[in-house]
Amino acid sequence: MDITYRLEQKRKVLGDFPGPKSLELAARRATSVAKGVASSVPVYVADADGGVIHDVDGNSFIDFGSGIAVTTVGASDAAVVGAVKEQVEHFTHTCFMVSPYEGYVAVAEKLNQLTPGEHEKRTVLFNSGAEAVENAVKIARVATGRNAVVAFDHAYHGRTNLTMGLTAKAMPYKHGFGPFAGEIYRAPMSYPFREENPQITGKEAAERAILMIQKQIGADQVAAIIIEPIQGEGGFIVPADGFLPRIAEFAKENGIVFIADEVQSGFCRTGEWFAVQHEGVVPDLITTAKGIAGGMPLSAVTGRAELLDAVHGGGLGGTYGGNPVACAAALAAIETMDTQDLRGRAREIEGIVKDRLGKLREELGADSIIGDIRGRGGMLAIEFVKKGSGATTKQPDGEATKKIAEYCLKEGVIILTCGTYGNVIRLLPPLVIGDELLADGLDVLEAAIRANS
Ligand SMILES: *Cc1c(COP(=O)(O)O)cnc(C)c1O
């Protein structure tokens, strides 16, 4: 990595926060912004670059969240900023469905080239991850003439009506928002840390899901199986080796469209361009968003030409889909990922973090609150359990998890939690974070875990 940062890469907390300016904004927000939108931290942002976020009161936080895996190249990558400036000076929007432009085509070419598989591909662009997922399902239904869609336990696919239906967790994502779209079925996931039979292989876990699909739906009724190769909101669950390849193979044998939802795991996050590549899986369709455009809103469905081209003209689209400014940002962000070798950097980060956390777990002993350390690249997690239950009942400890995140924030480190049981801390630093800042953030996290052990 060879990066010149605009902001000093240092953690700095000036006593108590939120400071006066953040408090003032919070008061304005309370009477203007819908309560349903929650924020993880109480401070308001003034600037962000590399691995730091500065608030309006002069505090500098270490960013271990990347705005939920979005700012992989940092929140103000020079190449992205330059490309955005250049594009906005010419045109901000024309609507690709009205008068097309090169940026959209160039992003499609890039995605067709970067995604796994040598087959002929097509891409269609949208704005959000949920929109990409919805459209992947639409494409699969038209291409197969079938209706049923299979998602998995602990899945997260978005907050629109169809994607809420695909998402597993009721509170807060679905509670009270029904009725949901029909023909959605949920299959058992491979969750190595919480398997009743810890010996179960990935292939056996896949057969368990396949049996459910065959018996409860019928394989010939299924349009698509959608899965996050590493589950995000559900707890950074990495399925056992062999699970994804067997599910993909079953889909192929039965004319089912295999959709990899790489909205969170894509674009170098796990140490490969896409997480399915760790197991050599080639999806029929792949949905991307989050890390794709250095913070600008953009999402995509990329996949087999015959599937995407099965949809009638005008069947796919949207006013803003593939906005020219977002496309310019995406091309620049992908360029930065390449020139800075952010795949390699993600693997380095994995090494550094797992080494530190592994040592800590060893020191704290087998009955500590650290139940599991998992993930790939810069998509890493710790699952916390009640002290002493790690070897037996593995009781989730959401309380300790919350306290650890609060401790970190107080010390100037922004850390996100996730998981069906709210007991997982996820680490998603910008991949351009420097070693020193990363180490400082991990020092804080380690102290937080000790304080709650
Ligand atoms: C965040 C996420 C989505 C939804 O993306 P939005 O841009 O918030 O609509 C879908 N799938 C996965 C795996 C995600 O992590």
The ligand as an SDF file (V2000), in Angstrom:
LIG
                    3D

 15 15  0  0  0  0  0  0  0  0999 V2000
  -26.5510   -4.4500    3.1740 C   0  0  0  0  0  0  0  0  0  0  0  0
  -26.9720   -5.6760    2.4660 C   0  0  0  0  0  0  0  0  0  0  0  0
  -28.0680   -5.6880    1.5850 C   0  0  0  0  0  0  0  0  0  0  0  0
  -28.9400   -4.4750    1.3810 C   0  0  0  0  0  0  0  0  0  0  0  0
  -28.2330   -3.4260    0.8160 O   0  0  0  0  0  0  0  0  0  0  0  0
  -28.8610   -1.9420    0.8890 P   0  0  0  0  0  0  0  0  0  0  0  0
  -27.9370   -1.1440    0.0300 O   0  0  0  0  0  0  0  0  0  0  0  0
  -28.8530   -1.5350    2.3140 O   0  0  0  0  0  0  0  0  0  0  0  0
  -30.2230   -2.0460    0.3210 O   0  0  0  0  0  0  0  0  0  0  0  0
  -28.3340   -6.8460    0.9050 C   0  0  0  0  0  0  0  0  0  0  0  0
  -27.5940   -7.9540    1.0790 N   0  0  0  0  0  0  0  0  0  0  0  0
  -26.5450   -7.9890    1.9140 C   0  0  0  0  0  0  0  0  0  0  0  0
  -25.7490   -9.2360    2.0420 C   0  0  0  0  0  0  0  0  0  0  0  0
  -26.2010   -6.8590    2.6520 C   0  0  0  0  0  0  0  0  0  0  0  0
  -25.1740   -6.8900    3.5030 O   0  0  0  0  0  0  0  0  0  0  0  0
  1  2  1  0
  2  3  1  0
  2 14  2  0
  3  4  1  0
  3 10  2  0
  4  5  1  0
  5  6  1  0
  6  7  2  0
  6  8  1  0
  6  9  1  0
 10 11  1  0
 11 12  2  0
 12 13  1  0
 12 14  1  0
 14 15  1  0
M  END
$$$$
